[in-house]
Every structure is written in structure tokens, then in C-alpha cells.
Amino acid sequence: MLDDRPREWEMLALQGDFSQMPDPLLWRESGRLAHFLDGYREAGGFDELCDLAASKAAEARSTGVWCGSALELWQCLFFEHRAARHTGSDPGYGEELCAALRSALLALEPGEARRLATRLTSL
């Protein structure tokens, strides 16, 4: 269950400032962040999100590295947290996905970060 009180870094992330995200960003602490983005809407629906998440996870298993844009990785994080809610289990690669997303968010130019933030909503 998510703590009801947003952390300061989460409030900043909602504004497109990802500089205060914890390092490392841990799977168990990424649930609220994952749900700031509606992965179903962003992917175009449940099936599209499943396809994206499955292909990115397969690529990560094959190469050992999570690759993709910040938006794609955030959609994957959303999907994996939704799946974990239903299965009750960690995907087994949550820490690596969180690290890749954190890196991708920190690499965004300020304008890109602001545009991404327009797609976010607090819980």
C-alpha cells in the first residue's frame, strides 16, 4: 500500500524536475511514481501497453540493459507495478528498470522534462 503523503522528490517530479529522485530509485519506492503516468492511455490501450512492456522486458533479458525513451520506460514501470498488484510478486528486474528510468529522466533536456510532466497526474 502506498503512503498517502507525497515525498518532496515526487512533488518535484510532477513538475518535471527529476533531479531529486533517490539514487538508487528502488522498486519498492517507485509505486507512486509509476502511477503518476497513465500507462494505458499513453500506450493507446491495454494491449498496446502489454506489447510494449513485453518487448522491452524481453530486450532487457536478452541484452542485460533496459533501453527506451523515458516515456517508454515509465510505461513499463507502470505496467510492472500493475502486474505486481495482481500477482503479488516483484517482476525480478524492478531495480534495473527503476535505474534505467531514473537515468533516462535525468538525461532529458528541460523542455522535454516539462512536456513529459504535462502527462503526469498525482494520485
C-alpha positions in Angstrom: 0.0 0.0 0.0 1.2 3.5 -0.9 1.9 6.0 1.8 -0.6 8.9 1.4 2.0 11.6 1.9 3.9 12.5 -1.3 7.6 12.8 -0.9 9.3 16.1 -1.9 11.1 14.4 -4.8 7.7 13.1 -6.1 6.2 16.6 -6.0 9.2 17.9 -7.9 8.9 15.1 -10.5 5.2 16.0 -11.1 6.6 19.4 -12.2 9.2 17.9 -14.5 12.2 18.2 -12.0 13.7 14.8 -11.7 16.9 16.0 -10.1 15.9 15.0 -6.6 14.9 11.4 -7.3 16.6 9.0 -4.9 19.8 7.2 -6.1 19.2 4.4 -6.3 15.5 4.5 -7.1 14.2 1.3 -5.5 11.4 -0.8 -6.9 9.6 -0.8 -3.5 9.7 3.0 -3.5 8.6 3.6 -7.1 4.9 2.6 -7.0 3.5 6.1 -6.6 5.9 7.4 -9.3 4.8 4.6 -11.6 1.2 5.7 -11.3 1.8 9.4 -12.0 1.6 8.3 -15.6 -1.4 6.5 -17.0 0.4 3.9 -19.0 -2.8 2.6 -20.6 -3.6 6.0 -22.0 -0.1 6.8 -23.1 0.3 3.4 -24.9 -3.0 3.6 -26.6 -4.7 0.8 -24.5 -4.1 -2.3 -22.5 -2.9 -4.5 -25.4 -0.5 -1.9 -26.7 0.9 -1.4 -23.2 1.3 -5.2 -22.8 3.1 -5.4 -26.1 5.5 -2.5 -25.3 6.3 -3.9 -21.8 6.8 -7.4 -23.1 9.1 -6.3 -25.9 11.2 -4.0 -23.6 11.4 -6.7 -20.9 12.5 -9.4 -23.5 15.1 -7.0 -24.8 16.4 -6.3 -21.3 16.6 -10.0 -20.5 18.5 -10.6 -23.8 20.9 -7.7 -23.5 21.0 -7.1 -19.8 20.1 -3.5 -20.3 16.7 -1.7 -20.2 16.6 0.6 -23.3 14.0 3.1 -24.4 12.8 6.6 -24.0 11.9 8.0 -20.6 8.2 7.7 -21.6 8.6 4.1 -22.7 10.4 3.1 -19.6 7.8 4.9 -17.4 5.1 3.0 -19.2 7.0 -0.3 -18.5 7.3 0.7 -14.8 3.5 1.4 -14.7 2.8 -1.9 -16.3 5.1 -3.9 -14.0 3.5 -2.2 -10.9 0.0 -3.0 -12.2 1.1 -6.6 -12.8 2.7 -6.9 -9.4 -0.6 -5.7 -7.8 -2.4 -8.6 -9.5 0.2 -11.3 -8.9 1.6 -10.1 -5.6 5.1 -10.6 -6.8 8.1 -8.4 -7.8 9.0 -8.8 -11.5 12.5 -9.8 -10.6 14.1 -6.9 -12.6 12.4 -3.9 -10.9 15.6 -2.4 -9.6 17.2 -2.4 -13.1 14.0 -0.9 -14.7 14.0 1.8 -12.0 17.6 2.6 -12.6 17.1 2.9 -16.3 14.1 5.1 -15.9 15.9 7.4 -13.5 18.8 7.7 -15.9 16.5 8.5 -18.8 14.6 11.1 -16.8 17.8 12.8 -15.7 19.1 12.9 -19.3 16.0 14.9 -20.5 16.5 18.4 -21.7 14.5 20.9 -19.5 11.9 21.4 -22.3 11.4 17.6 -22.7 11.0 17.2 -19.0 8.4 19.9 -18.9 6.5 18.3 -21.8 6.6 14.9 -20.1 5.3 16.5 -16.8 2.2 17.7 -18.7 1.2 14.0 -19.0 1.5 13.3 -15.3 -1.1 13.4 -12.6 -0.8 13.0 -8.8 -2.7 10.2 -7.1 
